[in-house]
Amino acid sequence: MMLEMLDYPFMQRAFIAGIMIAILASLGGSFIVLRRYSLLSETLAHVSLVGVAIGLLLGTMPLYGAVATSLIAAWLIEYLRSSHGLYSDSILAIFLSGSLALAIMIVSISGSFNASLFSYLFGSILSVSREDLVLIGVFGTISTVLLLLFFKELYFIAFDEDVAKAGGIKVQWLNYMLVSIIAVIIALSIRIVGTLLIGALMVIPVVSAIKFEMGFFKTVLISIAIALISVIIGLAASYIFSIPSGASIVLCLLVIFIFSMIINRR
Amino acid sequence: MPLNLYPAIFEAKNLNFKKRDLTILENVSLQIQRGDYCGIIGPNGGGKTTLIRLLLGLETPTSGAISLFGIPIEQFKAWNKIGYVPQRSALIDSAFPATVREVVAMGRYAKRGLFRPESAEDRKRIDEAMVLMGVEDLRSRLIGHLSGGQRQRVMIARALASTPQVLIVDEPNTGVDVESQHRFYELLRILHKTKNVCIIFITHDIGVIAEDITRLFFVNQTLLTSTTPSEMLRCDEMSRLYGNPSHLVCHGH
């Protein structure tokens, strides 16, 4: 059955997109979890729903709207955090609830609460189009290259922002780059995992990997492996049991998280 | 008076710094030269840490000018010449996934630049810094699993990995046992005497480094005095600056 499902083009596209997203989400998630900024992914996911709603309302490609709105929100959040001295979690809470309210308003006005919106909320293996795959491929490759290129600098900032800045690292520029990449990863992931569940794909693999008590580079590798396993099993389960792919992926992640807690308990 | 052939490591002219209309530092001017071992003392909230953050470019002064190695701070690029160990740096999140080796290697990041993997020179400097601070046996341990004294040594090793010409340590002994503190002062003395590293030490407890320092700054909103330690450490002078009868205790180390 596993091999049979790969005969279908929609499953091939779902697996290719899922594997790219698993690598991206866990790689980007490593930096935000270590900076105690996990709620950023959840917030930007809700913000991207505004873009999806606008896209559905205007009849354009919702993924473009999701990328645009989450990018703008990411820059605003970083600006408010770094320049106005506001508490990060408060800013995130404002954006999270505010954007959800706005999305619901747009959807209600347009009367477009349908199966299409449902797939953006919880993910769907049927919904990954060839155009989505190209978009995920292009933006995903750029994001991966940037994360790998600035890997050591982002790690240093996550560990000690002040000392990194005193060491001549362009902290402000890199912070904006990181939130932009996170925004793009989230917007690209909503086809597979859905806006309500993408936060889990960024956070749970990293938190599970941290329980293995390794250095940073090994922790990142373990979190990528956990994300890949969860996405592959989750997509297969979605095909076999006809359930939303986002839900099955997140449930796989939770099982691995509990397993990592048990085998690494002290 | 000795002639200085090199520009001052740090030079500040008429520095002022305000935050939300509150004056933190006012009209501070100072020079720190190569070979100096400086102590910066002053009461809590007097602006010691702010002064260092201004000199490192972590804060922007409201007015005034700063130069590093003779170059205006806005144009200064050679940040690897400066090692910085901030306040409370030994208090690390115990779950943070970083080995001692990874933390010390961060000291080389600014020097390496983009596209460059770790070179043989990087590895040599990282190993040297770990040996000097006596943490080479801990290289694979997670930083969060170490004691306060061990973490402190790792942080200094990270600062030394960039082979700095100046090392700034800000109240470094928070959460560190007495034995580790004594070992730490000894290491600073070695760095200053044998490696010719300029040391800038911010502390409340000036008695512990009184025998080593060559210059002493007293900061309390402004730079009240900059002098040689023997002159300043007179009890009547300390009493005048702190505003209470003061008695200096020199710790043996």
Interface residues (C-beta under 8 A of the other chain):
Chain A: L34 L149 F150 K152 E153 Y155 F156 F159 D160 D162 V163 A164 K165 A166 G167 G168 I169 A209 I210 E213 M214 G215 F216 F217 K218 T219
Chain B: L56 G57 L58 K77 A78 W79 N80 I82 Y84 V85 P86 S89 A95 F96 P97 A98 T99 R101 E102 V103 M106 G107 Y109 A110 R112 L114 F115 S140 L142 R158 S162
